[in-house]
Amino acid sequence: RTAAVGSTVGAAFLVAVGVGGIPVAEHCRVEGVAEPREVVEVHAGADGFVTACGEPGGAVTPEGPPLLVAENAELSTRRAEAAHEMRVAGLRRRAALDAGETALVQSLTEQIAALAARVAQADANLAALAVKAPAAGTWVFEEGAWCRGTFLRRGARAGVIATLDDLVVRASAAQQTAARIIDAADRVVARLRPAGRPEQDHAVRIDRILPAGSKELPSRALGSLAGGAVRTAADDRSGTEAAERQFTFVMIPESGASASLR
C-alpha cells in the first residue's frame, strides 16, 4: 500500500528472516518501511497563492514544466509601479539633456538605475513563483497539505522529488529479535513482502545495522499509534518513540523490486 512516510512515500512491508537452513522455528518477522534513497525538498520561491500544480506521482525534470505556479498581485503591482516611474524618469532625463541641465541629468540617471534594479528584483521574484524541479525524479507531496488557492510563504516546503526507482528498506526489531539476527549475520537469509500483497516476495540484502539500539523508530508508520506492530511509549504522542529499544536494519531490495514496493 502506498502511504506518505515523513518526507517520503513508501510501502509498509514485512521482512521474513531465516537462519541457517531456514527451519520454521528459526523464522522471525519484523516490520519496516521502504523509502527513496534520495529525496530533494522543494520549497516555494516567493510568497504567493498557488494557482496550478503538477500531478503528484508524475516524473519530473529540471527542464520540464513547473511543479507549481503561484501568483502575487502585490509583487505585480510593485513591478508595474517601478516600471512606470522608470519610464517617466527616462522622459525627464531626455528633456534635461536637451535643456543642458547637467546636474538634473546626473540625478535622473541615478534614479533610473535604482528603478531598473527594483524592476529586475521584481522580475526575479515573479519568476520564482513558478517552481521548477530541482532534480529529476518523482514529484511527491502529501494530499491535502496544500492545494490551489493556498498561500505559500517563500521557503515553505511544498513537497519532495524522490527517486522511487531506487528504494532502501528500514526495518525495526526489538533487542531479542535483533540479537538473533546479528549473532547469525553470516547465515541470514532475508526476504520481504509488501503489506497487503503477500504474493509478492523479494530478496533483500542487509546493508548495515545501526550501531546502537534506539527508541526512535525509522518511521511513524511502524508504531502502534499508526497501526504498526511496534508498541510505542505511553507518553509519546508523536508515535515515533518505541516503548523499548529497537535496532534498525538498513536493507537493499533486489534489482527490480522497487517498482512493486511503491
Solvent accessible surface area in square Angstrom, and as a share of the most:
residue,aa,sasa,rsa
1,R,133,0.49
2,T,96,0.56
3,A,32,0.25
4,A,56,0.43
5,V,15,0.08
6,G,64,0.62
7,S,47,0.30
8,T,15,0.09
9,V,23,0.13
10,G,2,0.02
11,A,0,0.00
12,A,16,0.12
13,F,2,0.01
14,L,63,0.31
15,V,1,0.00
16,A,11,0.09
17,V,4,0.02
18,G,3,0.03
19,V,16,0.09
20,G,34,0.32
21,G,76,0.73
22,I,75,0.38
23,P,67,0.42
24,V,130,0.75
25,A,92,0.71
26,E,68,0.31
27,H,79,0.35
28,C,14,0.09
29,R,138,0.50
30,V,16,0.09
31,E,45,0.20
32,G,1,0.01
33,V,1,0.00
34,A,0,0.00
35,E,21,0.09
36,P,7,0.05
37,R,117,0.43
38,E,106,0.48
39,V,48,0.28
40,V,57,0.33
41,E,79,0.35
42,V,3,0.02
43,H,81,0.36
44,A,6,0.05
45,G,29,0.27
46,A,9,0.07
47,D,42,0.22
48,G,1,0.01
49,F,106,0.44
50,V,2,0.01
51,T,59,0.34
52,A,42,0.33
53,C,26,0.15
54,G,26,0.25
55,E,133,0.60
56,P,54,0.34
57,G,54,0.52
58,G,29,0.27
59,A,100,0.77
60,V,28,0.16
61,T,61,0.36
62,P,54,0.34
63,E,147,0.66
64,G,17,0.17
65,P,111,0.70
66,P,50,0.32
67,L,2,0.01
68,L,3,0.01
69,V,53,0.31
70,A,10,0.08
71,E,106,0.47
72,N,24,0.12
73,A,82,0.64
74,E,111,0.50
75,L,12,0.06
76,S,54,0.35
77,T,70,0.41
78,R,114,0.42
79,R,79,0.29
80,A,59,0.45
81,E,90,0.40
82,A,2,0.02
83,A,7,0.06
84,H,102,0.45
85,E,72,0.32
86,M,54,0.24
87,R,147,0.54
88,V,64,0.37
89,A,1,0.01
90,G,27,0.26
91,L,113,0.56
92,R,119,0.43
93,R,77,0.28
94,R,156,0.57
95,A,61,0.47
96,A,1,0.01
97,L,94,0.47
98,D,124,0.64
99,A,67,0.52
100,G,57,0.55
101,E,85,0.38
102,T,109,0.64
103,A,84,0.65
104,L,60,0.30
105,V,19,0.11
106,Q,103,0.46
107,S,61,0.40
108,L,3,0.01
109,T,52,0.30
110,E,103,0.46
111,Q,76,0.34
112,I,40,0.20
113,A,63,0.49
114,A,59,0.46
115,L,7,0.03
116,A,42,0.32
117,A,63,0.49
118,R,116,0.42
119,V,14,0.08
120,A,61,0.47
121,Q,103,0.46
122,A,10,0.08
123,D,58,0.30
124,A,54,0.42
125,N,36,0.18
126,L,52,0.26
127,A,70,0.55
128,A,32,0.25
129,L,11,0.05
130,A,36,0.28
131,V,14,0.08
132,K,92,0.39
133,A,4,0.03
134,P,73,0.46
135,A,30,0.23
136,A,61,0.47
137,G,20,0.19
138,T,19,0.11
139,W,1,0.00
140,V,14,0.08
141,F,28,0.12
142,E,85,0.38
143,E,152,0.68
144,G,77,0.74
145,A,67,0.52
146,W,17,0.06
147,C,84,0.50
148,R,140,0.51
149,G,51,0.49
150,T,39,0.23
151,F,77,0.32
152,L,17,0.08
153,R,155,0.56
154,R,177,0.64
155,G,43,0.41
156,A,30,0.23
157,R,103,0.38
158,A,3,0.02
159,G,3,0.02
160,V,2,0.01
161,I,3,0.02
162,A,0,0.00
163,T,33,0.19
164,L,19,0.09
165,D,105,0.55
166,D,55,0.28
167,L,4,0.02
168,V,7,0.04
169,V,0,0.00
170,R,65,0.24
171,A,0,0.00
172,S,3,0.02
173,A,2,0.01
174,A,32,0.25
175,Q,110,0.49
176,Q,148,0.66
177,T,31,0.18
178,A,0,0.00
179,A,42,0.32
180,R,90,0.33
181,I,3,0.01
182,I,70,0.35
183,D,118,0.61
184,A,6,0.05
185,A,64,0.49
186,D,131,0.68
187,R,127,0.47
188,V,29,0.17
189,V,66,0.38
190,A,9,0.07
191,R,84,0.31
192,L,0,0.00
193,R,68,0.25
194,P,2,0.02
195,A,29,0.23
196,G,77,0.74
197,R,57,0.21
198,P,97,0.61
199,E,131,0.59
200,Q,47,0.21
201,D,50,0.26
202,H,25,0.11
203,A,33,0.26
204,V,13,0.07
205,R,141,0.51
206,I,51,0.26
207,D,61,0.32
208,R,120,0.44
209,I,52,0.26
210,L,67,0.34
211,P,132,0.83
212,A,73,0.56
213,G,15,0.15
214,S,49,0.31
215,K,80,0.34
216,E,127,0.57
217,L,9,0.04
218,P,39,0.24
219,S,7,0.05
220,R,120,0.44
221,A,24,0.19
222,L,2,0.01
223,G,0,0.00
224,S,53,0.34
225,L,100,0.50
226,A,44,0.34
227,G,69,0.66
228,G,16,0.16
229,A,77,0.59
230,V,17,0.10
231,R,164,0.60
232,T,13,0.08
233,A,16,0.12
234,A,117,0.90
235,D,126,0.65
236,D,21,0.11
237,R,226,0.82
238,S,59,0.38
239,G,0,0.00
240,T,48,0.28
241,E,69,0.31
242,A,0,0.00
243,A,29,0.22
244,E,89,0.40
245,R,134,0.49
246,Q,11,0.05
247,F,37,0.15
248,T,15,0.09
249,F,4,0.02
250,V,2,0.01
251,M,3,0.01
252,I,30,0.15
253,P,15,0.09
254,E,73,0.33
255,S,119,0.77
256,G,70,0.67
257,A,1,0.00
258,S,15,0.09
259,A,70,0.54
260,S,28,0.18
261,L,0,0.00
262,R,110,0.40
